């Protein structure tokens, strides 16, 4: 049974095809094909009292693979809900709760904004593509271009923001003596804005011929065309996904080697009765563990996608494979916020306080003066054991 739907039109459409007798459809726009005219003579075609043009569109996944489509819609709906609500919560809590370090939280907010674009805007369009199919975007080429460009830009920005956040933590733990000089409010703001600018520049080749945007037949969504350019696909796989993985991996290794090296000195310092030092250092360890969990999720979610687009330039793998690895990649944008809330106790308390919970067994976030003293204490501790 054919997986395509046929749309027929009358002679009135002939005017748009007067330059070519054999009509082809640009896959990089909506990924459809048009059948050639029955007779190669344009004169004969125009003399027909009624001419039919057949446009073959990919059938919606909901119609061709109903069970798979329902499962996909349920998972994406869950990711959409969790990712949208969770990332908005991170942005609001980080913005209005002054108890968090403004320098460090800037990268976290930047990451949450990028994840929100994927979870709140791209994921609903994925569901729409599965339900409505390719024909829905036939007369909405600008929308398809926007969705594909926005999704890829947001993903690249998330990679860069997470990398910047990890590097920031690495400098804080391993090179605390230069941290305050390097990460000022101005330089941090420039870094965050640069993530978006550079991310769009990495996506821009899809507008100028090195790559393209399309309604992907196997992903059932508007996305960048992974088959348009082998070199660009390898660039995305190796440079834009592989490089952040390598950089974050090196930074995490350095962080935990440094923590292990300083561990004995910290506990020796605490044995003299300086309890705040141990408390501050434990918080640093918890934050570093949170970043490690996020890095691990990044590795698990994006590595399969990077491998698939690198080895399947000729588009031979099955639709199920491409649909699965793309969905798993999108999952990362909805899991980051969950990791922050679950693994970071201080942030979780702030979220609960922001939501208005008055549970007595939950401690409130520390005050501004306490937080200021906390930052000074941890900075002093890290600096003292770095020498």
MOWOTA-V558115 format. One record per backbone hydrogen bond with DSSP energy under -1.0 kcal/mol. NH is the residue of the N-H (numbers start at 0). CO is the residue of the C=O. If there is no record, write none. Layout:
nh: {NH | NH}
co: {CO | CO}
This chain:
nh: {4 | 6 | 12 | 13 | 15 | 16 | 28 | 29 | 32 | 34 | 44 | 45 | 46 | 47 | 54 | 55 | 56 | 58 | 61 | 62 | 63 | 64 | 68 | 69 | 70 | 71 | 72 | 73 | 74 | 75 | 76 | 77 | 78 | 79 | 80 | 81 | 82 | 83 | 84 | 85 | 86 | 87 | 88 | 89 | 90 | 91 | 92 | 93 | 94 | 95 | 96 | 99 | 104 | 108 | 109 | 110 | 111 | 112 | 113 | 114 | 115 | 116 | 117 | 118 | 119 | 120 | 121 | 122 | 124 | 125 | 126 | 127 | 128 | 129 | 130 | 131 | 132 | 136 | 137 | 139 | 143 | 144 | 145 | 146 | 147 | 148 | 149 | 150 | 151 | 152 | 153 | 154 | 155 | 156 | 157 | 158 | 159 | 160 | 161 | 162 | 163 | 164 | 165 | 166 | 167 | 168 | 169 | 170 | 171 | 172 | 173 | 174 | 177 | 181 | 182 | 183 | 187 | 188 | 189 | 190 | 191 | 192 | 193 | 194 | 196 | 197 | 198 | 199 | 200 | 201 | 202 | 203 | 205 | 206 | 209 | 210 | 213 | 215 | 219 | 222 | 224 | 225 | 227 | 232 | 233 | 234 | 235 | 236 | 237 | 238 | 239 | 241 | 244 | 245 | 246 | 247 | 248 | 249 | 250 | 251 | 252 | 253 | 254 | 255 | 256 | 257 | 258 | 259 | 260 | 261 | 262 | 265 | 266 | 267 | 268 | 269 | 270 | 272 | 274 | 278 | 279 | 280 | 281 | 282 | 283 | 284 | 285 | 286 | 287 | 288 | 289 | 290 | 291 | 292 | 293 | 294 | 295 | 296 | 297 | 298 | 299 | 300 | 301 | 302 | 305 | 306 | 307 | 308 | 309 | 310 | 311 | 314 | 321 | 322 | 323 | 324 | 325 | 326 | 327 | 328 | 329 | 330 | 333 | 334 | 335 | 338 | 339 | 340 | 341 | 342 | 343 | 347 | 348 | 349 | 350 | 351 | 352 | 353 | 354 | 356 | 361 | 370 | 371 | 372 | 373 | 374 | 375 | 376 | 377 | 378 | 379 | 380 | 381 | 382 | 383 | 384}
co: {56 | 54 | 9 | 10 | 12 | 13 | 25 | 25 | 55 | 53 | 40 | 41 | 42 | 44 | 6 | 32 | 4 | 2 | 129 | 59 | 59 | 60 | 64 | 65 | 66 | 67 | 68 | 69 | 70 | 71 | 72 | 73 | 74 | 75 | 76 | 77 | 78 | 79 | 80 | 81 | 82 | 83 | 84 | 85 | 86 | 87 | 88 | 89 | 90 | 91 | 92 | 96 | 100 | 104 | 105 | 106 | 107 | 108 | 109 | 110 | 111 | 112 | 113 | 114 | 115 | 116 | 116 | 117 | 120 | 121 | 122 | 123 | 124 | 125 | 126 | 127 | 128 | 133 | 134 | 136 | 139 | 140 | 141 | 142 | 143 | 144 | 145 | 146 | 147 | 148 | 149 | 150 | 151 | 152 | 153 | 154 | 155 | 156 | 157 | 158 | 159 | 160 | 161 | 162 | 163 | 164 | 165 | 166 | 167 | 168 | 169 | 170 | 174 | 177 | 178 | 181 | 183 | 184 | 185 | 186 | 187 | 188 | 189 | 190 | 192 | 193 | 194 | 195 | 196 | 197 | 198 | 199 | 202 | 203 | 204 | 208 | 222 | 220 | 215 | 213 | 211 | 223 | 224 | 228 | 229 | 230 | 231 | 232 | 233 | 234 | 234 | 236 | 240 | 241 | 242 | 243 | 244 | 245 | 246 | 247 | 248 | 249 | 250 | 251 | 252 | 253 | 254 | 255 | 256 | 257 | 258 | 261 | 262 | 263 | 264 | 265 | 266 | 269 | 272 | 274 | 275 | 276 | 277 | 278 | 279 | 280 | 281 | 282 | 283 | 284 | 285 | 286 | 287 | 288 | 289 | 290 | 291 | 292 | 293 | 294 | 295 | 296 | 297 | 298 | 301 | 302 | 303 | 304 | 305 | 306 | 307 | 311 | 317 | 318 | 319 | 320 | 321 | 322 | 323 | 324 | 325 | 326 | 330 | 330 | 331 | 334 | 335 | 336 | 337 | 338 | 339 | 343 | 344 | 345 | 346 | 347 | 348 | 349 | 350 | 351 | 358 | 366 | 367 | 368 | 369 | 370 | 371 | 372 | 373 | 374 | 375 | 376 | 377 | 378 | 379 | 380}
